[in-house]
Amino acid sequence: MARNASVQTKVGFTVLAWTVALLLFSPILWTIVTAFKTEAEAIATPPTFLPLTFTLDNFGDVQDRSDYIKHAWNSILVSVGSTLLGLVIAIPAAWSMAFAPTKRTKDILMWMLSTKMMPAVGVLIPIYLIFRDLRLLDTVHGLTIIMTLINLPIIIWMLYTYFKEIPVDILEAARMDGAELWNEIVHVLVPMAIPGIASTLLLNVILAWNEAFWTITLTSGRAGTLTAFISSFSSPQGLFLAKLSAASLLAIAPILLLGWFSQKQLVRGLTFGAVK
């Protein structure tokens, strides 16, 4: 009886999990099917799920109107560049907090985390003026800097939790063998924390890729990323839903593929240090 109840419980949780997953995925699925509809069919009432007239014209129109390759390249440079720069800063910071803490370490960690609670619009004016004076508006390196700054607290927090799970005795043994601080971090700490660092890198690439507020606010065309590419299809003339869906599909496809092929590494890293 207990075994039957256990099986029923597992089936119930499985059905519930699939239901929630389908509900969460349904907007993406709707975007995908709408991208292959005509504009008339995209706004038809009542709506149709599968396209009655399958067309690829929307993708051609999107490319003709905006340079997808340029925006995609800018997204790659900003997301990967900001994450790598953040790791260069965060690894030594997380090491110091994990292995050489002070009485203010927890306060600093909480302060860094609290900066993520501030609405971005609250610091829009000073950052915009600073970027204007430094001539960083509408530049890839300007976006890379701002993405590094807004994601740095998350990177440090994640690395800090991973580093805390590494036995300090291993680092002390390396010091006794004559390893200097640089060698200790690069040749001992980093190799042991590769799963955590990889998951941190992947997660922050996704966050930077999806960032819309700063990429739209601080760019006008030359350094626009794919989020700016999508927003360009919303105009005073109206919403062209089929073209907007095609642009959205082109923008999310690379990050969906990255998440799909790296999901094992991502899960492994996110559970790094968990109870086994």
C-alpha positions in Angstrom: 0.0 0.0 0.0 2.8 2.3 0.9 4.6 1.4 -2.3 1.5 2.2 -4.3 1.1 5.6 -2.5 4.7 6.3 -3.3 4.3 5.6 -7.0 1.1 7.7 -7.1 3.0 10.5 -5.4 5.8 10.4 -7.9 3.4 10.3 -10.8 1.5 13.3 -9.4 4.6 15.3 -8.9 5.8 14.4 -12.4 2.5 15.5 -14.0 2.6 18.7 -11.9 6.2 19.4 -12.9 5.4 18.9 -16.6 2.4 21.1 -16.3 4.4 23.9 -14.7 7.1 23.5 -17.3 4.7 23.7 -20.2 3.0 26.8 -18.7 6.4 28.5 -18.4 7.5 27.5 -21.9 4.2 28.4 -23.6 5.1 32.1 -24.3 8.3 30.9 -26.0 6.3 28.3 -28.0 3.8 30.9 -29.0 6.6 33.2 -30.2 8.1 30.4 -32.2 4.9 29.5 -34.1 3.9 33.2 -34.6 7.3 33.8 -36.2 6.2 31.6 -39.1 2.7 33.3 -39.6 1.7 36.1 -41.8 1.0 39.5 -40.1 -2.8 39.0 -40.8 -2.8 35.6 -39.2 -0.7 36.8 -36.2 -3.4 39.3 -35.2 -6.4 37.2 -36.3 -9.3 36.7 -33.9 -9.8 34.1 -32.7 -6.1 33.2 -32.9 -4.8 30.0 -34.5 -2.0 28.0 -32.9 -0.3 26.5 -35.9 0.3 28.7 -38.9 -2.2 28.2 -41.7 0.2 29.8 -44.2 3.8 28.8 -43.3 6.2 31.6 -44.3 9.8 32.5 -43.8 9.3 36.1 -45.1 9.4 37.5 -41.6 13.0 36.5 -41.1 14.0 38.1 -44.4 12.1 41.3 -43.5 13.8 41.4 -40.1 17.3 41.1 -41.7 16.5 43.7 -44.3 15.3 46.2 -41.7 18.0 45.6 -39.1 21.4 44.0 -39.3 21.0 40.8 -37.2 24.6 39.7 -37.4 25.9 43.0 -36.1 23.5 43.0 -33.1 24.3 39.4 -32.4 28.0 40.1 -32.5 27.6 43.0 -30.1 25.6 40.7 -27.7 28.4 38.1 -27.8 31.1 40.8 -27.1 29.1 42.4 -24.3 27.9 39.2 -22.5 31.1 37.2 -22.8 33.4 40.2 -22.2 31.5 41.5 -19.1 31.4 38.0 -17.6 35.1 37.3 -18.1 36.0 40.8 -16.8 33.7 40.1 -13.8 35.4 36.8 -13.1 38.9 38.4 -13.2 37.7 40.8 -10.5 35.4 38.4 -8.5 37.8 35.4 -8.1 40.3 37.3 -5.9 37.5 39.1 -4.1 35.7 35.8 -3.4 39.0 34.2 -2.3 39.6 36.9 0.3 36.1 36.7 1.7 36.1 32.9 1.8 39.7 32.3 3.2 40.7 35.6 4.8 37.4 36.9 6.2 37.1 39.9 8.6 34.3 40.9 10.9 33.0 43.1 8.1 32.9 40.4 5.4 29.3 39.4 5.9 28.3 43.1 6.0 30.1 43.7 2.7 28.4 40.7 1.1 25.0 41.8 2.2 25.7 45.4 0.9 26.7 44.0 -2.5 23.6 41.9 -2.6 21.5 44.9 -1.6 22.7 46.9 -4.7 20.7 44.4 -6.8 17.5 45.4 -5.0 17.8 49.0 -6.3 15.7 49.8 -9.4 18.0 50.5 -12.3 16.2 53.7 -13.1 17.2 55.0 -9.7 20.8 55.4 -11.0 20.0 56.1 -14.6 20.7 59.8 -14.6 24.2 59.8 -12.9 25.3 56.8 -15.0 24.1 58.4 -18.2 25.9 61.6 -17.4 29.1 59.8 -16.6 28.9 57.8 -19.8 28.2 61.0 -21.8 31.2 62.8 -20.3 33.5 59.8 -20.8 32.2 59.3 -24.3 31.0 55.8 -23.6 27.5 56.1 -24.9 26.7 53.8 -27.7 30.0 51.9 -27.4 30.5 48.2 -26.8 33.2 48.7 -24.2 30.8 51.1 -22.3 28.1 48.4 -22.3 30.7 45.8 -21.2 31.6 48.0 -18.2 28.0 48.5 -17.1 27.2 44.8 -17.5 30.2 43.9 -15.4 29.2 46.3 -12.6 25.5 45.2 -12.4 26.4 41.5 -12.4 29.5 41.6 -10.2 27.6 41.1 -6.9 26.0 37.9 -8.3 29.4 36.6 -9.5 31.1 37.3 -6.2 28.3 35.7 -4.2 28.3 32.6 -6.3 32.0 32.2 -6.3 32.1 32.9 -2.5 29.6 30.0 -1.9 31.7 27.6 -4.1 35.0 28.6 -2.5 33.6 28.1 1.0 33.1 24.4 0.2 36.8 23.9 -0.7 38.8 22.6 2.3 41.2 25.3 3.5 43.7 22.6 4.4 44.5 22.1 0.7 45.4 25.8 0.3 47.5 25.7 3.5 49.3 22.7 2.1 50.1 24.6 -1.1 51.4 27.5 1.0 53.7 25.1 3.0 55.0 23.8 -0.3 56.1 27.4 -1.2 53.2 28.5 -3.4 52.7 32.2 -3.6 49.3 33.8 -3.5 49.0 34.0 -7.3 50.0 30.4 -7.7 47.6 29.4 -4.9 44.6 31.0 -6.7 45.5 30.1 -10.3 46.9 26.5 -9.9 45.1 25.2 -6.8 41.9 27.1 -6.1 40.6 27.7 -9.7 41.0 24.1 -10.9 39.1 22.8 -7.9 36.3 25.2 -8.4 35.9 24.7 -12.2 32.3 23.4 -11.9 31.3 26.5 -9.9 33.2 28.9 -12.1 31.7 27.4 -15.2 28.1 27.6 -13.9 28.8 31.2 -12.8 30.1 32.1 -16.2 27.1 30.5 -18.0 24.5 32.1 -15.7 26.0 35.6 -16.0 26.4 35.3 -19.8 22.6 34.6 -19.9 21.9 37.5 -17.6 24.0 39.9 -19.7 22.5 38.6 -22.9 19.0 39.2 -21.7 19.6 42.7 -20.2 17.3 45.2 -21.9 17.2 48.3 -19.8 20.8 49.4 -20.1 21.4 48.2 -23.6 18.4 50.2 -24.9 19.1 53.3 -22.8 22.8 53.6 -23.4 22.8 52.7 -27.1 21.3 54.2 -30.2 22.4 51.9 -33.0 26.1 51.4 -33.4 26.6 49.2 -30.2 23.0 47.9 -30.0 22.6 44.3 -28.8 19.8 41.9 -29.6 17.5 43.4 -27.0 17.7 46.7 -28.8 17.2 44.7 -32.0 13.9 43.4 -30.7 12.7 46.7 -29.4 13.2 48.3 -32.8 10.2 46.3 -34.1 7.8 48.1 -31.7 7.0 51.5 -33.4 4.3 54.2 -33.2 2.8 52.7 -36.4 1.9 49.6 -34.4 3.2 46.2 -33.3 4.1 43.9 -36.2 3.6 40.7 -34.2 4.9 38.3 -36.8 8.1 40.3 -37.4 8.5 40.9 -33.7 8.2 37.2 -33.0 10.7 36.5 -35.8 13.2 39.0 -34.3 12.6 37.6 -30.8 13.2 34.0 -32.0 16.5 35.1 -33.7 17.5 36.8 -30.4 16.7 34.0 -28.0 17.8 31.1 -30.2 21.6 31.3 -29.4 21.0 31.5 -25.7 18.5 28.7 -25.8 21.0 26.5 -27.6 23.7 27.4 -25.1 21.4 26.6 -22.2 20.4 23.3 -23.8 23.9 22.0 -24.5 25.4 23.2 -21.2 22.5 22.2 -18.9 24.5 19.3 -17.3 27.4 21.6 -16.5 25.1 24.3 -15.3 23.2 21.9 -12.9 26.5 20.4 -11.8 27.9 23.8 -10.9 24.7 25.1 -9.2 24.7 22.0 -7.0 28.5 22.2 -6.3 29.0 21.9 -2.6 25.5 20.5 -1.9 24.9 17.6 0.4 25.8 14.4 -1.5 
